[in-house]
């Protein structure tokens, strides 16, 4: 019995870690996908909630929760399925995009900023604490249709670019028809002095 419970606890922890990893992937790729994140999230959330009404009795969920009650299994199905399907959509749409159907689009740097993060430092076995601080750099760019996107960038590019500069991005055709930004295929940038003088 103890071995069975330990195995269940292991897979519970594994499921939580996997959900966090998929959530991080969703956050990263949603910035590179030119579709409203809120619209995508709502669609998949509704699908997961609806399917949970039928699939909550699935043996996987009842074994994972250790309960045959409706609520814990329904919530487990809805959360895990919603995160997994959303991540699958973003990953497949980006990784299997058609670069041959892509194009170069000029964007304008509207702002640049950085966030301070901290590395994790191990102090003893099983114990970790906040470690050394480091900066993560971002560019906020405006597309021709008026929409905005924030991109993480390296410090060298962050230092070179200024508000008002024009930057060319490669837009690829996503697998599901939603364009994606291949930020690592940025071709060039130019300084727009007239913009800087008027602001």
N, C-alpha and C positions, 0 to 999 in steps of 0.2 A: 504493500500500500504506500509506504514511504517513497519507494522508487518511482511509483506511478505519479505521485504528487510532485516529486522533484522534477520529473520529466515534463509535467504540465507547467510548472513554474518556469522551467527553462524556455519553453516555447512561448510563454506569455511575455517574458522579457525580450525574447527574440522578435516577437511581433511588434512590441513597442519600439524597439530600436529600428526595425525595418520601416515602420510608419514615420519615424522621425527622419530617417535617411531619405525616404521618398518625398516627404514634405519639403526637405531642403532642395531636392531636385526640382520639385514643382516651382518653388520660389525662384530658383535660378533660371529655369527655362521659360517661365511665364514672362520674364522681362525681355526675352529674345523672341517671343511669339507675338505677332501683331494681331491679337484678338483680346477683347476685354476679359481680364481674369475673373471678374465678378460674374460675368455671364457664363463662362465655362464652369466655374465652381458651383454655381446654382444648378446648372443642368445636371451635372454628375451627382451632386448631393441629392437632388430630387430622385434621380434614378436609383441611387443606393438606398434611399429611404423607402421607396416603393417596393424594390426587390426584397428588402428586409422583411416586409410583411408576409412574404411567401417562403423565403429561404432561411428564416431565423431558426428553424428546426434542424438545419443541416448538422450532421454529426460533428463536423469540424468545430462549429461554434459551441455546441453543447459540451464537447470534450474540453475545449479551451477554457470556457467559463466555469465548468464543473457544475452547471445548473441546467435544469430543464425549463426554467421560467422564461417567459416571453421577453421581458424588458432587457435583461443583461445580454441575451443572445441577439436581440434585435439591434441594440446599440453596438455590439461588437461587430456584427455584420455590416451595419451602415457605415461606421467609421473606417474599418479596414478596407471594405470594398470601395468606398468613395475615394479614399486616398490612393489606392492601388490603380483604379481605373483612370483617375485624373493624371497620375504620373505616367501611366502607359500612353495616354493621349499625347502629352507633351513630349515624351521621349521619342515616340515613333514619328510624330509630326516633324520633329527637328532632325533626328538622326537619319531618316529616310527621305529627306527633302531633295528636291530636284534642282541642283545647282545650274544645270543647263537652261532651266526656265527662269533663272534669276536675273537681276538687273542691279545697276548701281543707282543709289538714291542719295541726293545731297540733303544733309541735315544741318541744323544750326545748333551750336553749343549754347544752351540757355543758362546753364549753371554748372559749377563743379564743386565738389565737397568731399570730405573724408569722414570716416567713422573710426573711432578708436576701439580696438578689440584686444583681447588678452589671450595669450597662449596658456595651455594647461600645464601645470608643473606637478610632477609626482613627488610627494614628500615621504611616503612610505608605502608599504604594500597595501593596496586597496584604498589609499588616501591621496587625493589630489587637491591642489589649491590653485588660485589664480596666479598666473605667471607673468612673463614680460609683456608689456603693451606694444602694440603695433598698429599702424594705420592702414585702412583699406580705402582706396580712392575710387570715386565715382564721377561720371559725366552725365549730365541731364541734357538730352538733345531733343530738338523739335523737328518733326517730320513735315513734309509739304502739306499734309492734310490737317495740320494743327495738333496732332497727337504728340505725346511726350513719352520718352522711355529713359530709364536710368541704367547705365552700364558700368560695371566694375572695370577698372582699367589699371594698367601698371603706372608707377610713379613717373617714369620718363615721359609718357604721353600726357599724363595729368599736368606736368610742369610746362609742357610745350603749348598746350591748348589753352585758350582764353575765351571768355564769354563773347559771343558774336562770331567766333570762327566757324567756317563752313567745313564740315567733315563728311566724306563720302563713305557710305556703308553699303555692303553687299546684301541685297534682299533675295533670299532663295525661296522657291516654291515649296511649301510644306506638303507632307504626304497627304494630309486631310484637307488641303486647300487653304490653309492659313499660313501666310508668309512668315518667314523667320529671318532674323538678323544674324548673319554670320559675322560676328564682331571681329573675329580673328582674320577676316578678309578685308578689313578697312584698307582702302587704297591710298588715300592721301587726305591732307587737310590744308586749308588756306585761311589766311588772316583776312577778315573783312573789316577794314579800318573805318568805313563809313558807318557801320553798325556801332562800333565802339565809340565813335565821336558823338553819335546822336543819343547815347545812353550814359 
